[in-house]
Amino acid sequence: MASSHTVLMRLVASAYSIAQNAGTIVRRVIAEGDLGIVQKTSATDLQTKADRLVQMSICTSLARKFPKLTIIGEEAKSPFLVMGAMVTIVINEYAALKPEDGLNGRTPPTSTDLPPGEVDQELIEDGQWEEILKQPCPSQYSAIKEEDHTVAVFRHQKRASDFFTDGCEPPSLVVWVDPLDGTKEYTEGLLDNVTVLIGIAYEGKAIAGIINQPYYNYQNDEKEKLREHRNEAEAGPDAVLGRTIWGVLGLGAFGFQLKEAPAGKHIITTTRSHGSKLVTDCVSAMSPDAVLRVGGAGNKIIQLIEGKASAYVFASPGCKKWDTCAPEVILHAVGGKLTDIHGNALQYDKEVKHMNSAGVLAALRNYEYYASRVPESVKSALVP
């Protein structure tokens, strides 16, 4: 018997449960004491065992329920592109190509058909959050069909933008996954900075998002080192450890208490570990009353919606689509705005380049004030 629920609400309900499970995995890796840290491109660009396990959990769990869904994830060797009952992995060297980049006659290598035995069953989450299924689907998304998941098979092409077969359109429903946003902070014991992000885009626009904060309510002294307290990550008295925030455009955002920053104050949240002259110049131009330097895009958006910061300013190309898709939805669902530094909306279709090359500017209220103060020198340096 076919489900009476719409595709979008089933996907969001599943992603919620999957994100909850992901938070459990993140905490378990800490408790086990071996983070399995590897360096990717630099000392501030790290990957841990939690990144790898959570991405495998999210992508595999979603693929089993939505076998034609397109999923782009940050970690492992590559993003996941889920096609039918088969998982095709496009190696990162090719997946990260810009449209103008050629393949020099090469066919992208793939690994296909990951059997169930390849994934620990403890990583699989097949539940759905029933409270979400009770919510009405916004009318503009109720017509999303299963065929909107369809992905054309890759063929030999010279350009990264030509991976789809002739006559086939790119998939219109795409999931962007950041299994562990704030990895560097995770390795340093700044656990409140860490989030798991699952963003859902339709026809290039972010429309639904799930943010799991594994260590919400974690009582942490930032001066203490994680390696000395790996087994002490617990909630405070009478508090539940961890939470999941979710939202759908046209429906709202849930799982937190909306609060605005103090009136008349300009409190800027920005990067903790990816600073530069451009970032500093742009933040200074906002005439801030205070500057919060924290990790994770998800964490920064949570600061906006809970009144801890007025604006998120990141004048740098260091942020990627999987960092912003889910948080953007949560912010937009409560009346905020997130764009690049030029004020352009971000696009999330399958073919878009992963890097947010023109940075990020976001605010819950008074977005125009912050947008008007971005220096022309910063705009000139950051090309969309």
C-alpha positions in Angstrom: 0.0 0.0 0.0 1.4 3.4 -1.0 2.2 5.9 1.7 -0.2 8.7 2.2 2.6 11.1 3.1 4.4 13.2 0.6 7.9 12.5 -0.6 9.3 15.5 1.1 7.8 14.9 4.5 8.8 11.2 4.4 12.4 12.3 3.5 12.5 14.9 6.3 11.1 12.4 8.8 13.7 9.9 7.8 16.5 12.4 7.8 15.5 13.5 11.4 15.8 9.9 12.7 19.0 9.4 10.8 20.5 12.6 12.2 19.6 11.5 15.7 21.5 8.3 15.1 24.4 10.2 13.7 24.6 12.2 16.9 24.8 9.0 18.9 27.7 7.8 16.6 29.5 11.1 17.2 29.3 10.7 20.9 30.3 7.0 20.8 33.5 7.8 18.9 34.5 10.3 21.6 33.7 7.7 24.4 35.8 5.0 22.7 38.8 7.3 22.8 40.2 6.9 19.3 39.2 9.8 17.0 41.2 8.4 14.0 42.2 11.8 12.9 43.7 12.3 9.4 44.7 15.6 7.8 43.1 16.4 4.4 44.3 19.6 2.8 45.8 21.4 5.8 46.3 21.4 9.6 42.8 23.0 10.0 41.1 20.7 7.5 40.7 17.4 9.4 38.7 14.2 9.2 37.9 11.8 12.0 36.5 8.4 12.4 33.2 10.1 13.3 33.2 11.9 10.0 33.6 8.7 8.1 31.1 6.6 10.1 28.4 9.3 10.2 28.6 9.9 6.4 28.4 6.1 5.8 25.4 5.9 8.2 23.5 8.9 6.7 24.1 8.1 3.0 23.4 4.3 3.3 20.3 4.8 5.5 18.9 7.4 3.1 19.8 5.3 0.0 17.9 2.3 1.3 14.7 4.3 1.8 15.1 6.5 -1.2 17.0 4.4 -3.7 17.0 7.0 -6.5 18.0 10.0 -4.3 21.0 12.1 -5.1 23.2 12.5 -2.1 26.3 14.7 -2.0 28.4 14.2 1.2 31.7 15.8 2.3 33.7 12.9 3.7 35.1 9.5 2.7 36.9 9.4 -0.6 34.1 11.1 -2.4 30.5 12.3 -2.4 27.8 9.7 -2.7 25.6 9.7 -5.8 22.9 7.3 -5.1 21.4 5.7 -8.3 18.6 3.2 -8.1 19.5 0.4 -5.7 23.1 1.0 -6.5 25.6 3.5 -5.0 28.0 5.1 -7.4 30.9 6.9 -5.9 32.6 9.5 -8.0 36.2 10.0 -6.9 36.8 13.4 -5.3 39.3 14.4 -7.9 36.4 14.5 -10.4 33.5 15.4 -8.2 35.2 18.6 -7.1 35.7 19.8 -10.7 34.3 23.1 -11.7 32.2 23.2 -14.9 35.1 24.8 -16.8 37.5 22.1 -15.8 38.0 19.4 -18.4 38.5 15.6 -17.8 41.2 15.4 -20.5 39.5 12.5 -22.1 39.4 10.5 -18.8 36.3 8.6 -17.6 35.6 9.2 -13.8 36.4 6.1 -11.8 33.6 4.7 -9.8 32.9 2.0 -7.2 29.4 0.6 -7.5 26.9 -1.6 -5.8 28.0 -1.5 -2.1 26.5 -4.7 -0.7 24.8 -4.7 2.8 27.7 -6.6 4.2 30.0 -3.6 3.6 28.1 -1.5 6.2 27.8 -2.3 9.8 24.1 -2.8 10.5 24.5 -0.7 13.7 25.1 2.3 11.4 21.8 1.8 9.6 18.8 3.8 10.8 15.4 2.9 9.2 13.1 4.9 11.4 11.0 8.0 10.7 10.1 10.7 13.2 6.4 10.4 13.5 5.8 14.0 14.7 7.1 15.3 11.4 4.8 13.0 9.4 1.9 14.6 11.3 2.8 18.0 9.8 1.2 19.2 6.6 3.5 19.5 3.6 3.7 23.0 2.1 1.6 23.1 -1.0 4.5 24.2 -3.2 6.3 20.9 -2.4 3.4 18.5 -2.2 3.8 17.6 -5.9 7.4 16.4 -5.6 7.4 12.9 -7.0 9.6 9.9 -6.8 10.7 10.5 -10.4 12.2 13.8 -9.2 14.9 11.6 -7.6 15.9 10.1 -11.0 19.6 10.4 -11.8 20.9 9.9 -15.3 23.8 7.5 -15.7 27.2 9.0 -16.2 28.8 8.7 -19.6 32.2 9.5 -21.0 32.5 13.3 -21.3 35.2 15.9 -21.5 33.6 18.3 -19.1 32.4 17.9 -15.5 29.1 19.5 -16.4 28.3 16.9 -19.0 28.1 13.9 -16.8 24.4 13.3 -17.7 23.2 11.4 -20.7 21.8 13.2 -23.7 18.2 14.2 -23.2 18.2 13.7 -19.5 17.9 16.4 -16.9 20.0 16.6 -13.7 18.1 15.4 -10.6 16.0 18.2 -9.1 15.9 16.7 -5.5 19.4 16.7 -3.9 20.6 16.0 -0.4 23.7 17.8 0.9 25.4 16.1 3.9 28.0 17.4 6.3 28.5 14.4 8.7 30.5 16.5 11.2 30.5 20.3 10.9 33.2 21.7 13.2 35.6 18.8 12.9 38.6 20.8 14.2 36.7 21.8 17.2 35.6 18.2 17.8 39.2 17.2 18.0 40.0 20.0 20.4 37.1 19.3 22.8 35.0 22.3 21.9 32.0 20.0 21.6 29.3 22.6 21.6 30.5 23.8 18.2 29.8 20.4 16.5 26.7 19.7 14.4 25.5 17.1 11.9 23.9 18.7 8.8 21.4 17.2 6.3 20.1 19.7 3.8 17.5 19.0 1.2 17.3 21.1 -2.0 14.7 21.1 -4.8 15.3 22.7 -8.2 18.5 24.4 -6.8 16.9 25.9 -3.7 17.4 24.8 -0.1 13.9 23.8 1.1 14.4 21.6 4.2 17.1 21.1 6.7 18.0 19.0 9.8 20.7 20.0 12.3 21.7 17.6 15.0 23.7 19.1 17.9 25.2 16.0 19.6 26.5 17.9 22.6 23.8 20.4 23.3 23.7 20.8 27.1 27.2 19.5 27.4 28.9 21.3 30.3 32.4 21.9 29.0 35.3 24.0 30.3 37.0 25.1 27.0 40.4 25.3 28.8 40.4 21.6 29.3 41.7 19.3 26.7 39.5 16.7 25.1 42.1 13.9 25.4 41.9 14.3 29.2 38.1 14.0 29.4 36.9 11.8 26.5 34.8 9.7 28.8 33.2 12.6 30.6 31.0 14.1 27.9 27.7 14.2 29.8 24.7 16.5 30.0 24.4 18.9 32.9 22.0 18.1 35.8 18.4 17.2 34.6 19.4 18.0 31.0 19.1 15.8 27.9 22.4 15.5 26.0 21.9 16.4 22.3 19.1 17.9 20.2 17.8 17.9 16.7 16.5 21.1 14.9 14.5 20.8 11.7 12.7 23.0 9.3 10.8 23.2 6.0 10.3 26.4 4.1 6.6 27.3 4.3 6.1 25.3 7.4 8.6 26.6 10.0 11.5 25.5 12.1 11.3 23.4 15.2 13.4 22.1 18.1 14.7 25.3 19.6 13.4 28.6 21.2 13.6 31.5 18.8 15.3 34.5 20.3 16.6 37.7 18.8 19.9 39.3 19.7 19.8 42.4 22.0 18.3 45.4 20.2 20.8 47.9 18.9 23.7 45.5 19.3 25.8 44.3 16.4 27.3 41.0 17.6 29.2 39.2 14.8 29.9 35.5 14.7 32.6 34.4 12.4 35.3 31.8 11.8 37.5 30.5 14.5 40.1 28.7 12.5 39.9 30.1 8.9 40.7 33.8 9.5 42.3 36.1 6.9 42.7 39.8 6.1 39.4 39.7 4.1 37.5 38.2 7.0 38.9 40.7 9.4 38.3 43.7 7.2 34.7 42.6 6.6 34.0 42.0 10.2 35.5 45.3 11.2 33.3 47.1 8.6 30.2 46.0 10.6 31.3 48.2 13.6 30.7 45.2 15.9 30.0 45.6 19.6 31.4 42.0 20.0 32.9 39.3 17.8 32.3 35.6 18.5 34.9 33.3 16.9 33.5 29.8 16.8 33.6 26.7 14.7 31.0 25.3 12.3 28.5 26.9 10.0 25.6 25.1 11.7 26.7 26.3 15.1 26.9 29.9 13.8 23.3 29.8 12.5 22.2 28.4 15.8 23.8 31.4 17.5 21.7 33.7 15.2 18.3 32.0 15.9 19.0 31.8 19.7 19.9 35.5 20.0 23.6 35.0 20.8 24.7 36.8 17.6 23.3 39.3 15.2 25.0 38.4 12.0 27.2 35.6 10.5 30.0 37.2 8.4 32.5 35.0 6.5 34.3 36.8 3.7 36.2 33.8 2.5 35.7 31.0 0.0 36.3 28.3 2.7 32.7 27.3 3.2 30.9 24.7 1.0 27.3 23.8 0.0 27.0 21.0 2.6 27.9 23.5 5.3 25.2 26.0 4.4 22.2 24.0 2.9 20.6 22.8 6.1 21.4 25.9 8.2 20.1 28.2 5.5 16.7 26.5 5.6 16.4 26.9 9.4 17.3 30.6 9.2 15.0 31.3 6.3 12.1 29.4 7.9 12.1 31.9 10.8 12.4 35.0 8.7 16.2 35.4 8.4 18.4 35.6 5.3 21.6 33.9 4.1 23.4 34.8 0.9 26.9 35.2 -0.4 28.8 38.4 0.4 27.3 40.1 -2.7 23.8 39.3 -1.7 23.3 36.5 -4.1 21.2 33.5 -3.2 23.1 30.2 -3.0 22.3 27.5 -5.4 22.2 23.8 -4.5 21.5 21.8 -7.7 23.6 18.8 -8.4 25.9 20.5 -10.9 26.7 23.5 -8.8 30.3 23.9 -7.6 30.7 22.8 -4.0 32.6 25.9 -2.8 30.8 29.0 -1.7 33.4 31.0 -3.4 31.9 34.4 -2.5 31.6 33.7 1.2 28.6 33.9 3.5 26.5 36.7 5.0 23.6 35.9 7.2 21.3 37.6 9.8 18.1 36.8 11.6 17.0 40.5 11.4 18.4 43.7 9.8 20.2 41.8 7.0 20.3 44.9 4.8 22.3 46.8 7.4 25.1 44.2 7.3 24.9 43.8 3.5 25.3 47.6 3.1 28.5 47.6 5.1 30.4 45.0 3.2 33.5 46.8 1.7 33.8 47.0 -2.0 37.4 45.7 -1.7 36.0 42.5 -0.1 33.4 42.2 -2.9 36.0 42.6 -5.6 38.2 39.9 -4.0 35.4 37.3 -3.8 34.0 36.3 -7.2 30.7 34.4 -7.2 
